Amino acid sequence: MPLSGEDVLRLYRKAGWVVLHRKGSHLKVGKNDMRETIPMHKELGRGIERKLLKRLARSRTDEQGKQ
């Protein structure tokens, strides 16, 4: 079942990202020098969902590498 924009935002917030800006149905979130745009749709497409989750995983591994 595809994730919604709210689901993805919840995961990003749990990882320490904060909402920087909202325009229409898109949110910009950031953490340190990283930025990402999350579309707040009921269902995200497979490609954008995969991209967002991959970016989230990469930010977590980068964080662990710095400690």
PDB file of N, CA, C, O and CB in Angstrom:
ATOM      1  N   MET A   1       0.836  -1.179   0.000  1.00  0.00           N
ATOM      2  CA  MET A   1       0.000   0.000   0.000  1.00  0.00           C
ATOM      3  C   MET A   1       0.886   1.248   0.000  1.00  0.00           C
ATOM      4  O   MET A   1       1.782   1.370   0.834  1.00  0.00           O
ATOM      5  CB  MET A   1      -0.954  -0.005   1.217  1.00  0.00           C
ATOM      6  N   PRO A   2       0.642   2.165  -0.921  1.00  0.00           N
ATOM      7  CA  PRO A   2       1.486   3.367  -1.008  1.00  0.00           C
ATOM      8  C   PRO A   2       1.357   4.250   0.236  1.00  0.00           C
ATOM      9  O   PRO A   2       0.306   4.308   0.874  1.00  0.00           O
ATOM     10  CB  PRO A   2       1.119   4.177  -2.255  1.00  0.00           C
ATOM     11  N   LEU A   3       2.442   4.924   0.555  1.00  0.00           N
ATOM     12  CA  LEU A   3       2.438   5.857   1.678  1.00  0.00           C
ATOM     13  C   LEU A   3       1.826   7.183   1.243  1.00  0.00           C
ATOM     14  O   LEU A   3       1.841   7.522   0.060  1.00  0.00           O
ATOM     15  CB  LEU A   3       3.871   6.072   2.222  1.00  0.00           C
ATOM     16  N   SER A   4       1.295   7.923   2.192  1.00  0.00           N
ATOM     17  CA  SER A   4       0.792   9.264   1.910  1.00  0.00           C
ATOM     18  C   SER A   4       1.886  10.273   2.272  1.00  0.00           C
ATOM     19  O   SER A   4       2.895   9.920   2.883  1.00  0.00           O
ATOM     20  CB  SER A   4      -0.533   9.554   2.706  1.00  0.00           C
ATOM     21  N   GLY A   5       1.672  11.514   1.892  1.00  0.00           N
ATOM     22  CA  GLY A   5       2.612  12.569   2.258  1.00  0.00           C
ATOM     23  C   GLY A   5       2.698  12.729   3.765  1.00  0.00           C
ATOM     24  O   GLY A   5       3.775  12.984   4.306  1.00  0.00           O
ATOM     25  N   GLU A   6       1.564  12.581   4.448  1.00  0.00           N
ATOM     26  CA  GLU A   6       1.545  12.669   5.920  1.00  0.00           C
ATOM     27  C   GLU A   6       2.402  11.571   6.548  1.00  0.00           C
ATOM     28  O   GLU A   6       3.122  11.817   7.516  1.00  0.00           O
ATOM     29  CB  GLU A   6       0.097  12.569   6.448  1.00  0.00           C
ATOM     30  N   ASP A   7       2.323  10.357   5.991  1.00  0.00           N
ATOM     31  CA  ASP A   7       3.124   9.240   6.511  1.00  0.00           C
ATOM     32  C   ASP A   7       4.619   9.536   6.387  1.00  0.00           C
ATOM     33  O   ASP A   7       5.388   9.319   7.324  1.00  0.00           O
ATOM     34  CB  ASP A   7       2.779   7.935   5.763  1.00  0.00           C
ATOM     35  N   VAL A   8       5.010  10.029   5.226  1.00  0.00           N
ATOM     36  CA  VAL A   8       6.423  10.325   4.988  1.00  0.00           C
ATOM     37  C   VAL A   8       6.882  11.473   5.884  1.00  0.00           C
ATOM     38  O   VAL A   8       7.978  11.428   6.443  1.00  0.00           O
ATOM     39  CB  VAL A   8       6.663  10.674   3.503  1.00  0.00           C
ATOM     40  N   LEU A   9       6.043  12.501   6.021  1.00  0.00           N
ATOM     41  CA  LEU A   9       6.393  13.629   6.894  1.00  0.00           C
ATOM     42  C   LEU A   9       6.594  13.154   8.330  1.00  0.00           C
ATOM     43  O   LEU A   9       7.511  13.611   9.013  1.00  0.00           O
ATOM     44  CB  LEU A   9       5.298  14.717   6.843  1.00  0.00           C
ATOM     45  N   ARG A  10       5.755  12.253   8.785  1.00  0.00           N
ATOM     46  CA  ARG A  10       5.885  11.702  10.142  1.00  0.00           C
ATOM     47  C   ARG A  10       7.249  11.027  10.317  1.00  0.00           C
ATOM     48  O   ARG A  10       7.900  11.196  11.348  1.00  0.00           O
ATOM     49  CB  ARG A  10       4.744  10.688  10.431  1.00  0.00           C
ATOM     50  N   LEU A  11       7.676  10.266   9.309  1.00  0.00           N
ATOM     51  CA  LEU A  11       8.984   9.597   9.378  1.00  0.00           C
ATOM     52  C   LEU A  11      10.129  10.613   9.410  1.00  0.00           C
ATOM     53  O   LEU A  11      11.081  10.461  10.175  1.00  0.00           O
ATOM     54  CB  LEU A  11       9.162   8.645   8.179  1.00  0.00           C
ATOM     55  N   TYR A  12      10.028  11.644   8.578  1.00  0.00           N
ATOM     56  CA  TYR A  12      11.069  12.680   8.551  1.00  0.00           C
ATOM     57  C   TYR A  12      11.143  13.417   9.882  1.00  0.00           C
ATOM     58  O   TYR A  12      12.233  13.655  10.403  1.00  0.00           O
ATOM     59  CB  TYR A  12      10.806  13.678   7.414  1.00  0.00           C
ATOM     60  N   ARG A  13       9.991  13.776  10.430  1.00  0.00           N
ATOM     61  CA  ARG A  13       9.988  14.483  11.716  1.00  0.00           C
ATOM     62  C   ARG A  13      10.577  13.626  12.823  1.00  0.00           C
ATOM     63  O   ARG A  13      11.290  14.127  13.692  1.00  0.00           O
ATOM     64  CB  ARG A  13       8.569  14.906  12.089  1.00  0.00           C
ATOM     65  N   LYS A  14      10.278  12.335  12.791  1.00  0.00           N
ATOM     66  CA  LYS A  14      10.819  11.422  13.794  1.00  0.00           C
ATOM     67  C   LYS A  14      12.348  11.372  13.711  1.00  0.00           C
ATOM     68  O   LYS A  14      13.021  11.146  14.716  1.00  0.00           O
ATOM     69  CB  LYS A  14      10.227  10.010  13.609  1.00  0.00           C
ATOM     70  N   ALA A  15      12.888  11.584  12.507  1.00  0.00           N
ATOM     71  CA  ALA A  15      14.336  11.557  12.302  1.00  0.00           C
ATOM     72  C   ALA A  15      14.981  12.922  12.551  1.00  0.00           C
ATOM     73  O   ALA A  15      16.181  13.089  12.332  1.00  0.00           O
ATOM     74  CB  ALA A  15      14.651  11.089  10.889  1.00  0.00           C
ATOM     75  N   GLY A  16      14.186  13.902  13.009  1.00  0.00           N
ATOM     76  CA  GLY A  16      14.767  15.192  13.370  1.00  0.00           C
ATOM     77  C   GLY A  16      14.660  16.286  12.317  1.00  0.00           C
ATOM     78  O   GLY A  16      15.215  17.368  12.509  1.00  0.00           O
ATOM     79  N   TRP A  17      13.968  16.042  11.220  1.00  0.00           N
ATOM     80  CA  TRP A  17      13.779  17.060  10.191  1.00  0.00           C
ATOM     81  C   TRP A  17      12.691  18.021  10.647  1.00  0.00           C
ATOM     82  O   TRP A  17      11.794  17.636  11.396  1.00  0.00           O
ATOM     83  CB  TRP A  17      13.414  16.416   8.822  1.00  0.00           C
ATOM     84  N   VAL A  18      12.767  19.275  10.195  1.00  0.00           N
ATOM     85  CA  VAL A  18      11.761  20.280  10.545  1.00  0.00           C
ATOM     86  C   VAL A  18      11.159  20.869   9.266  1.00  0.00           C
ATOM     87  O   VAL A  18      11.810  20.919   8.223  1.00  0.00           O
ATOM     88  CB  VAL A  18      12.384  21.404  11.428  1.00  0.00           C
ATOM     89  N   VAL A  19       9.907  21.312   9.368  1.00  0.00           N
ATOM     90  CA  VAL A  19       9.233  21.935   8.232  1.00  0.00           C
ATOM     91  C   VAL A  19       9.755  23.362   8.094  1.00  0.00           C
ATOM     92  O   VAL A  19       9.719  24.138   9.049  1.00  0.00           O
ATOM     93  CB  VAL A  19       7.674  21.917   8.411  1.00  0.00           C
ATOM     94  N   LEU A  20      10.242  23.705   6.894  1.00  0.00           N
ATOM     95  CA  LEU A  20      10.782  25.030   6.638  1.00  0.00           C
ATOM     96  C   LEU A  20       9.778  25.940   5.940  1.00  0.00           C
ATOM     97  O   LEU A  20       9.730  27.143   6.197  1.00  0.00           O
ATOM     98  CB  LEU A  20      12.033  24.921   5.808  1.00  0.00           C
ATOM     99  N   HIS A  21       8.975  25.350   5.054  1.00  0.00           N
ATOM    100  CA  HIS A  21       8.107  26.171   4.216  1.00  0.00           C
ATOM    101  C   HIS A  21       6.998  25.299   3.639  1.00  0.00           C
ATOM    102  O   HIS A  21       7.193  24.112   3.380  1.00  0.00           O
ATOM    103  CB  HIS A  21       8.915  26.859   3.082  1.00  0.00           C
ATOM    104  N   ARG A  22       5.843  25.904   3.445  1.00  0.00           N
ATOM    105  CA  ARG A  22       4.744  25.193   2.796  1.00  0.00           C
ATOM    106  C   ARG A  22       4.141  26.097   1.734  1.00  0.00           C
ATOM    107  O   ARG A  22       3.863  27.272   1.977  1.00  0.00           O
ATOM    108  CB  ARG A  22       3.664  24.753   3.831  1.00  0.00           C
ATOM    109  N   LYS A  23       3.945  25.526   0.550  1.00  0.00           N
ATOM    110  CA  LYS A  23       3.281  26.261  -0.517  1.00  0.00           C
ATOM    111  C   LYS A  23       2.361  25.281  -1.228  1.00  0.00           C
ATOM    112  O   LYS A  23       2.820  24.332  -1.864  1.00  0.00           O
ATOM    113  CB  LYS A  23       4.315  26.912  -1.512  1.00  0.00           C
ATOM    114  N   GLY A  24       1.076  25.517  -1.116  1.00  0.00           N
ATOM    115  CA  GLY A  24       0.119  24.611  -1.733  1.00  0.00           C
ATOM    116  C   GLY A  24       0.172  23.244  -1.090  1.00  0.00           C
ATOM    117  O   GLY A  24       0.068  23.119   0.130  1.00  0.00           O
ATOM    118  N   SER A  25       0.333  22.226  -1.903  1.00  0.00           N
ATOM    119  CA  SER A  25       0.333  20.859  -1.375  1.00  0.00           C
ATOM    120  C   SER A  25       1.743  20.289  -1.212  1.00  0.00           C
ATOM    121  O   SER A  25       1.910  19.071  -1.140  1.00  0.00           O
ATOM    122  CB  SER A  25      -0.474  19.957  -2.287  1.00  0.00           C
ATOM    123  N   HIS A  26       2.755  21.152  -1.154  1.00  0.00           N
ATOM    124  CA  HIS A  26       4.135  20.685  -0.996  1.00  0.00           C
ATOM    125  C   HIS A  26       4.782  21.338   0.219  1.00  0.00           C
ATOM    126  O   HIS A  26       4.618  22.534   0.461  1.00  0.00           O
ATOM    127  CB  HIS A  26       4.960  20.984  -2.264  1.00  0.00           C
ATOM    128  N   LEU A  27       5.520  20.532   0.979  1.00  0.00           N
ATOM    129  CA  LEU A  27       6.265  21.012   2.139  1.00  0.00           C
ATOM    130  C   LEU A  27       7.752  20.910   1.870  1.00  0.00           C
ATOM    131  O   LEU A  27       8.214  19.944   1.263  1.00  0.00           O
ATOM    132  CB  LEU A  27       5.890  20.218   3.404  1.00  0.00           C
ATOM    133  N   LYS A  28       8.498  21.902   2.318  1.00  0.00           N
ATOM    134  CA  LYS A  28       9.955  21.805   2.284  1.00  0.00           C
ATOM    135  C   LYS A  28      10.402  21.526   3.705  1.00  0.00           C
ATOM    136  O   LYS A  28      10.041  22.243   4.638  1.00  0.00           O
ATOM    137  CB  LYS A  28      10.626  23.116   1.709  1.00  0.00           C
ATOM    138  N   VAL A  29      11.195  20.470   3.858  1.00  0.00           N
ATOM    139  CA  VAL A  29      11.730  20.105   5.166  1.00  0.00           C
ATOM    140  C   VAL A  29      13.242  20.172   5.109  1.00  0.00           C
ATOM    141  O   VAL A  29      13.837  20.054   4.038  1.00  0.00           O
ATOM    142  CB  VAL A  29      11.254  18.690   5.597  1.00  0.00           C
ATOM    143  N   GLY A  30      13.863  20.360   6.262  1.00  0.00           N
ATOM    144  CA  GLY A  30      15.314  20.452   6.291  1.00  0.00           C
ATOM    145  C   GLY A  30      15.895  19.922   7.581  1.00  0.00           C
ATOM    146  O   GLY A  30      15.234  19.836   8.616  1.00  0.00           O
ATOM    147  N   LYS A  31      17.163  19.570   7.470  1.00  0.00           N
ATOM    148  CA  LYS A  31      17.933  19.112   8.628  1.00  0.00           C
ATOM    149  C   LYS A  31      19.386  19.413   8.308  1.00  0.00           C
ATOM    150  O   LYS A  31      19.928  18.924   7.317  1.00  0.00           O
ATOM    151  CB  LYS A  31      17.702  17.564   8.936  1.00  0.00           C
ATOM    152  N   ASN A  32      20.013  20.224   9.154  1.00  0.00           N
ATOM    153  CA  ASN A  32      21.381  20.690   8.901  1.00  0.00           C
ATOM    154  C   ASN A  32      21.433  21.369   7.537  1.00  0.00           C
ATOM    155  O   ASN A  32      20.733  22.360   7.326  1.00  0.00           O
ATOM    156  CB  ASN A  32      22.399  19.507   8.967  1.00  0.00           C
ATOM    157  N   ASP A  33      22.233  20.872   6.616  1.00  0.00           N
ATOM    158  CA  ASP A  33      22.317  21.495   5.282  1.00  0.00           C
ATOM    159  C   ASP A  33      21.519  20.723   4.230  1.00  0.00           C
ATOM    160  O   ASP A  33      21.636  21.012   3.039  1.00  0.00           O
ATOM    161  CB  ASP A  33      23.778  21.594   4.842  1.00  0.00           C
ATOM    162  N   MET A  34      20.715  19.750   4.649  1.00  0.00           N
ATOM    163  CA  MET A  34      19.921  18.944   3.716  1.00  0.00           C
ATOM    164  C   MET A  34      18.519  19.525   3.576  1.00  0.00           C
ATOM    165  O   MET A  34      17.945  20.015   4.549  1.00  0.00           O
ATOM    166  CB  MET A  34      19.846  17.474   4.189  1.00  0.00           C
ATOM    167  N   ARG A  35      17.971  19.471   2.366  1.00  0.00           N
ATOM    168  CA  ARG A  35      16.620  19.946   2.087  1.00  0.00           C
ATOM    169  C   ARG A  35      15.890  18.914   1.238  1.00  0.00           C
ATOM    170  O   ARG A  35      16.499  18.232   0.414  1.00  0.00           O
ATOM    171  CB  ARG A  35      16.651  21.324   1.373  1.00  0.00           C
ATOM    172  N   GLU A  36      14.587  18.804   1.443  1.00  0.00           N
ATOM    173  CA  GLU A  36      13.773  17.889   0.652  1.00  0.00           C
ATOM    174  C   GLU A  36      12.366  18.453   0.545  1.00  0.00           C
ATOM    175  O   GLU A  36      11.893  19.120   1.465  1.00  0.00           O
ATOM    176  CB  GLU A  36      13.755  16.465   1.278  1.00  0.00           C
ATOM    177  N   THR A  37      11.695  18.190  -0.568  1.00  0.00           N
ATOM    178  CA  THR A  37      10.312  18.603  -0.780  1.00  0.00           C
ATOM    179  C   THR A  37       9.425  17.367  -0.710  1.00  0.00           C
ATOM    180  O   THR A  37       9.671  16.369  -1.388  1.00  0.00           O
ATOM    181  CB  THR A  37      10.142  19.340  -2.148  1.00  0.00           C
ATOM    182  N   ILE A  38       8.395  17.449   0.116  1.00  0.00           N
ATOM    183  CA  ILE A  38       7.464  16.330   0.279  1.00  0.00           C
ATOM    184  C   ILE A  38       6.099  16.756  -0.248  1.00  0.00           C
ATOM    185  O   ILE A  38       5.508  17.701   0.273  1.00  0.00           O
ATOM    186  CB  ILE A  38       7.370  15.880   1.777  1.00  0.00           C
ATOM    187  N   PRO A  39       5.589  16.072  -1.275  1.00  0.00           N
ATOM    188  CA  PRO A  39       4.233  16.373  -1.735  1.00  0.00           C
ATOM    189  C   PRO A  39       3.221  15.788  -0.748  1.00  0.00           C
ATOM    190  O   PRO A  39       3.327  14.622  -0.366  1.00  0.00           O
ATOM    191  CB  PRO A  39       3.993  15.810  -3.170  1.00  0.00           C
ATOM    192  N   MET A  40       2.260  16.582  -0.344  1.00  0.00           N
ATOM    193  CA  MET A  40       1.286  16.144   0.650  1.00  0.00           C
ATOM    194  C   MET A  40       0.046  15.563  -0.039  1.00  0.00           C
ATOM    195  O   MET A  40      -1.063  16.074   0.117  1.00  0.00           O
ATOM    196  CB  MET A  40       0.892  17.319   1.574  1.00  0.00           C
ATOM    197  N   HIS A  41       0.254  14.499  -0.795  1.00  0.00           N
ATOM    198  CA  HIS A  41      -0.830  13.844  -1.527  1.00  0.00           C
ATOM    199  C   HIS A  41      -1.319  12.639  -0.725  1.00  0.00           C
ATOM    200  O   HIS A  41      -0.615  12.139   0.152  1.00  0.00           O
ATOM    201  CB  HIS A  41      -0.362  13.409  -2.951  1.00  0.00           C
ATOM    202  N   LYS A  42      -2.522  12.184  -1.033  1.00  0.00           N
ATOM    203  CA  LYS A  42      -3.071  11.017  -0.316  1.00  0.00           C
ATOM    204  C   LYS A  42      -2.255   9.765  -0.582  1.00  0.00           C
ATOM    205  O   LYS A  42      -2.037   8.959   0.321  1.00  0.00           O
ATOM    206  CB  LYS A  42      -4.528  10.774  -0.720  1.00  0.00           C
ATOM    207  N   GLU A  43      -1.803   9.600  -1.817  1.00  0.00           N
ATOM    208  CA  GLU A  43      -0.936   8.470  -2.173  1.00  0.00           C
ATOM    209  C   GLU A  43       0.222   8.999  -3.011  1.00  0.00           C
ATOM    210  O   GLU A  43       0.020   9.703  -4.001  1.00  0.00           O
ATOM    211  CB  GLU A  43      -1.732   7.358  -2.953  1.00  0.00           C
ATOM    212  N   LEU A  44       1.431   8.652  -2.602  1.00  0.00           N
ATOM    213  CA  LEU A  44       2.610   9.048  -3.372  1.00  0.00           C
ATOM    214  C   LEU A  44       2.896   7.993  -4.428  1.00  0.00           C
ATOM    215  O   LEU A  44       2.634   6.808  -4.222  1.00  0.00           O
ATOM    216  CB  LEU A  44       3.842   9.247  -2.447  1.00  0.00           C
ATOM    217  N   GLY A  45       3.427   8.424  -5.540  1.00  0.00           N
ATOM    218  CA  GLY A  45       3.833   7.484  -6.576  1.00  0.00           C
ATOM    219  C   GLY A  45       5.015   6.657  -6.090  1.00  0.00           C
ATOM    220  O   GLY A  45       5.728   7.045  -5.165  1.00  0.00           O
ATOM    221  N   ARG A  46       5.205   5.513  -6.732  1.00  0.00           N
ATOM    222  CA  ARG A  46       6.294   4.604  -6.307  1.00  0.00           C
ATOM    223  C   ARG A  46       7.654   5.272  -6.367  1.00  0.00           C
ATOM    224  O   ARG A  46       8.468   5.112  -5.458  1.00  0.00           O
ATOM    225  CB  ARG A  46       6.311   3.351  -7.177  1.00  0.00           C
ATOM    226  N   GLY A  47       7.905   6.017  -7.427  1.00  0.00           N
ATOM    227  CA  GLY A  47       9.224   6.626  -7.604  1.00  0.00           C
ATOM    228  C   GLY A  47       9.530   7.673  -6.558  1.00  0.00           C
ATOM    229  O   GLY A  47      10.612   7.662  -5.970  1.00  0.00           O
ATOM    230  N   ILE A  48       8.590   8.585  -6.313  1.00  0.00           N
ATOM    231  CA  ILE A  48       8.833   9.644  -5.326  1.00  0.00           C
ATOM    232  C   ILE A  48       8.896   9.064  -3.918  1.00  0.00           C
ATOM    233  O   ILE A  48       9.677   9.526  -3.087  1.00  0.00           O
ATOM    234  CB  ILE A  48       7.734  10.723  -5.406  1.00  0.00           C
ATOM    235  N   GLU A  49       8.077   8.053  -3.651  1.00  0.00           N
ATOM    236  CA  GLU A  49       8.120   7.395  -2.344  1.00  0.00           C
ATOM    237  C   GLU A  49       9.485   6.759  -2.117  1.00  0.00           C
ATOM    238  O   GLU A  49      10.079   6.912  -1.050  1.00  0.00           O
ATOM    239  CB  GLU A  49       7.009   6.331  -2.233  1.00  0.00           C
ATOM    240  N   ARG A  50       9.973   6.054  -3.115  1.00  0.00           N
ATOM    241  CA  ARG A  50      11.285   5.400  -3.014  1.00  0.00           C
ATOM    242  C   ARG A  50      12.393   6.434  -2.815  1.00  0.00           C
ATOM    243  O   ARG A  50      13.288   6.234  -1.994  1.00  0.00           O
ATOM    244  CB  ARG A  50      11.569   4.556  -4.278  1.00  0.00           C
ATOM    245  N   LYS A  51      12.333   7.539  -3.563  1.00  0.00           N
ATOM    246  CA  LYS A  51      13.342   8.593  -3.470  1.00  0.00           C
ATOM    247  C   LYS A  51      13.371   9.205  -2.075  1.00  0.00           C
ATOM    248  O   LYS A  51      14.442   9.394  -1.498  1.00  0.00           O
ATOM    249  CB  LYS A  51      13.076   9.680  -4.512  1.00  0.00           C
ATOM    250  N   LEU A  52      12.196   9.514  -1.534  1.00  0.00           N
ATOM    251  CA  LEU A  52      12.119  10.126  -0.209  1.00  0.00           C
ATOM    252  C   LEU A  52      12.625   9.180   0.881  1.00  0.00           C
ATOM    253  O   LEU A  52      13.336   9.605   1.791  1.00  0.00           O
ATOM    254  CB  LEU A  52      10.684  10.546   0.092  1.00  0.00           C
ATOM    255  N   LEU A  53      12.262   7.907   0.792  1.00  0.00           N
ATOM    256  CA  LEU A  53      12.711   6.942   1.803  1.00  0.00           C
ATOM    257  C   LEU A  53      14.214   6.691   1.705  1.00  0.00           C
ATOM    258  O   LEU A  53      14.885   6.504   2.720  1.00  0.00           O
ATOM    259  CB  LEU A  53      11.951   5.620   1.650  1.00  0.00           C
ATOM    260  N   LYS A  54      14.738   6.688   0.480  1.00  0.00           N
ATOM    261  CA  LYS A  54      16.173   6.506   0.287  1.00  0.00           C
ATOM    262  C   LYS A  54      16.953   7.685   0.878  1.00  0.00           C
ATOM    263  O   LYS A  54      17.991   7.501   1.513  1.00  0.00           O
ATOM    264  CB  LYS A  54      16.498   6.346  -1.210  1.00  0.00           C
ATOM    265  N   ARG A  55      16.432   8.903   0.656  1.00  0.00           N
ATOM    266  CA  ARG A  55      17.070  10.108   1.198  1.00  0.00           C
ATOM    267  C   ARG A  55      17.041  10.084   2.723  1.00  0.00           C
ATOM    268  O   ARG A  55      18.018  10.459   3.371  1.00  0.00           O
ATOM    269  CB  ARG A  55      16.369  11.382   0.668  1.00  0.00           C
ATOM    270  N   LEU A  56      15.932   9.648   3.292  1.00  0.00           N
ATOM    271  CA  LEU A  56      15.807   9.565   4.745  1.00  0.00           C
ATOM    272  C   LEU A  56      16.812   8.564   5.315  1.00  0.00           C
ATOM    273  O   LEU A  56      17.460   8.838   6.325  1.00  0.00           O
ATOM    274  CB  LEU A  56      14.373   9.166   5.141  1.00  0.00           C
ATOM    275  N   ALA A  57      16.938   7.415   4.672  1.00  0.00           N
ATOM    276  CA  ALA A  57      17.899   6.401   5.127  1.00  0.00           C
ATOM    277  C   ALA A  57      19.331   6.930   5.013  1.00  0.00           C
ATOM    278  O   ALA A  57      20.155   6.694   5.897  1.00  0.00           O
ATOM    279  CB  ALA A  57      17.744   5.095   4.306  1.00  0.00           C
ATOM    280  N   ARG A  58      19.622   7.641   3.928  1.00  0.00           N
ATOM    281  CA  ARG A  58      20.962   8.196   3.730  1.00  0.00           C
ATOM    282  C   ARG A  58      21.277   9.234   4.808  1.00  0.00           C
ATOM    283  O   ARG A  58      22.407   9.294   5.293  1.00  0.00           O
ATOM    284  CB  ARG A  58      21.085   8.828   2.325  1.00  0.00           C
ATOM    285  N   SER A  59      20.298  10.045   5.185  1.00  0.00           N
ATOM    286  CA  SER A  59      20.539  11.062   6.212  1.00  0.00           C
ATOM    287  C   SER A  59      20.808  10.408   7.559  1.00  0.00           C
ATOM    288  O   SER A  59      21.591  10.918   8.359  1.00  0.00           O
ATOM    289  CB  SER A  59      19.340  12.022   6.317  1.00  0.00           C
ATOM    290  N   ARG A  60      20.159   9.283   7.803  1.00  0.00           N
ATOM    291  CA  ARG A  60      20.377   8.567   9.068  1.00  0.00           C
ATOM    292  C   ARG A  60      21.773   7.943   9.114  1.00  0.00           C
ATOM    293  O   ARG A  60      22.424   7.973  10.158  1.00  0.00           O
ATOM    294  CB  ARG A  60      19.305   7.475   9.258  1.00  0.00           C
ATOM    295  N   THR A  61      22.242   7.377   7.994  1.00  0.00           N
ATOM    296  CA  THR A  61      23.572   6.778   7.979  1.00  0.00           C
ATOM    297  C   THR A  61      24.649   7.850   8.038  1.00  0.00           C
ATOM    298  O   THR A  61      25.696   7.638   8.649  1.00  0.00           O
ATOM    299  CB  THR A  61      23.755   5.914   6.732  1.00  0.00           C
ATOM    300  N   ASP A  62      24.408   9.001   7.411  1.00  0.00           N
ATOM    301  CA  ASP A  62      25.356  10.118   7.495  1.00  0.00           C
ATOM    302  C   ASP A  62      25.492  10.593   8.932  1.00  0.00           C
ATOM    303  O   ASP A  62      26.585  10.923   9.392  1.00  0.00           O
ATOM    304  CB  ASP A  62      24.909  11.284   6.591  1.00  0.00           C
ATOM    305  N   GLU A  63      24.366  10.624   9.633  1.00  0.00           N
ATOM    306  CA  GLU A  63      24.344  11.050  11.019  1.00  0.00           C
ATOM    307  C   GLU A  63      25.143  10.090  11.903  1.00  0.00           C
ATOM    308  O   GLU A  63      25.882  10.521  12.789  1.00  0.00           O
ATOM    309  CB  GLU A  63      22.904  11.155  11.516  1.00  0.00           C
ATOM    310  N   GLN A  64      24.991   8.799  11.659  1.00  0.00           N
ATOM    311  CA  GLN A  64      25.706   7.794  12.456  1.00  0.00           C
ATOM    312  C   GLN A  64      27.199   7.843  12.166  1.00  0.00           C
ATOM    313  O   GLN A  64      28.011   7.598  13.059  1.00  0.00           O
ATOM    314  CB  GLN A  64      25.157   6.383  12.170  1.00  0.00           C
ATOM    315  N   GLY A  65      27.566   8.153  10.936  1.00  0.00           N
ATOM    316  CA  GLY A  65      28.968   8.220  10.549  1.00  0.00           C
ATOM    317  C   GLY A  65      29.691   9.386  11.199  1.00  0.00           C
ATOM    318  O   GLY A  65      30.903   9.317  11.402  1.00  0.00           O
ATOM    319  N   LYS A  66      28.979  10.457  11.532  1.00  0.00           N
ATOM    320  CA  LYS A  66      29.586  11.637  12.128  1.00  0.00           C
ATOM    321  C   LYS A  66      29.823  11.473  13.616  1.00  0.00           C
ATOM    322  O   LYS A  66      30.623  12.204  14.200  1.00  0.00           O
ATOM    323  CB  LYS A  66      28.723  12.840  11.883  1.00  0.00           C
ATOM    324  N   GLN A  67      29.136  10.518  14.240  1.00  0.00           N
ATOM    325  CA  GLN A  67      29.274  10.332  15.699  1.00  0.00           C
ATOM    326  C   GLN A  67      30.497   9.570  16.053  1.00  0.00           C
ATOM    327  O   GLN A  67      30.756   9.331  17.232  1.00  0.00           O
ATOM    328  CB  GLN A  67      28.083   9.627  16.265  1.00  0.00           C
TER     329      GLN A  67
END
